[in-house]
Amino acid sequence: MDTSSLLVHTLNGLSFGALLFLVASGFTLIFGLLRIVNLAHGAFYLVGAYIGLLVVAATGNVLLGILVAALAVSALGLGLERTLLKRARGKELPEVLLTIGIAFVIADLCLAAFGGDPKSVTMPSVLSGAVQFGSVTYPRYRLFVVLVAVLVAIGIYLVQHHTKIGAIVRAGVDDREIAAAMGINVDRVFTGMFAFGAALAGLAGVVGAGLLTVLPGADVEILLFALVVVIIGGLGSVKGAAVGSVLIGLVDAYSKAWIPELSYFTIFAPMALVLVFRPAGLFGRTA
């Protein structure tokens, strides 16, 4: 394989990894506080993608589509957490089964509303076209996805480590009982974090609608990749989500280019090894 092909596959891996980070960061943040695996997170991604498609089709503004989708999915997550998940909090199996049921309901509603045909976001001129890297011509939109993921990662880091909100969230993650004893409204923190994680899924849905096609079943596929990322990186660790996303994105790109018949094996084999030798993940901590 020549240098140009290697560069293209590397950029493909980084752009797909960037999308995975947008999905997995919200997923792992929700787990970090609520201690549940929100299996409706992929459905939030799907809803965000379809809302983004509608907004971009009506206005031609991708940034507006991202904003509206993030806010709408955040409101959806907030409503579900307040009305359904709150009643099952602390009961691990009911919580997981409830999120699975929510995912099925949302997926069927999306199928009924938008049909089963693949759809994608139409890019404005500023994001369409390509950028030249020497002898390599690469789509501008994929670089935009990487930029969005980097900005989101920086924003999460700054909020986590340099704001009072971040300190409260970290306190709730480390020891929720002590945090509650110190006067922190942990329940409100849980709700806010769930809404924020849902917003990240909605944002990722719009971004992913321009990178991949949106169709029924896309929620399950992206959720599986996000699960692999957070298991490798460590549940509750945003740093782990970033490292895991880059790793899985690159592995996926290289394996599809070199050994496509084993592409799923190369994704799930590292996850199995991490579970055997480091069950908490590369950056996770044992509860």
Buried (B, 14 or more C-beta within 10 A) or exposed (E): EEEEEEBBBBBBBBBBBBBBBBBBBBBBBBBBBBBBBBBBBBBBBBBBBBBBBBBBEEEEEBBBBBBBBBBBBBBBBBEBBEEBBEEBBEEEEBBBEBBBEBBEEBBEBBBEEBEEEEBBBEBEEEBEEEEEEEEBEBBBBBBBBBEBBEEBBEEBBEBBEEEEBBEBBBBBBEEBEEBBEEEBEBEEBBBBBBBBBBBBBBBBBBBBBBBBBBBBEBBBEBBBBBBBBBBBBBBBBBBBBBBBBBBBBBBBBBBBBEEEEEBEEBBBEBBEEBEEEBEBBBBBEEE
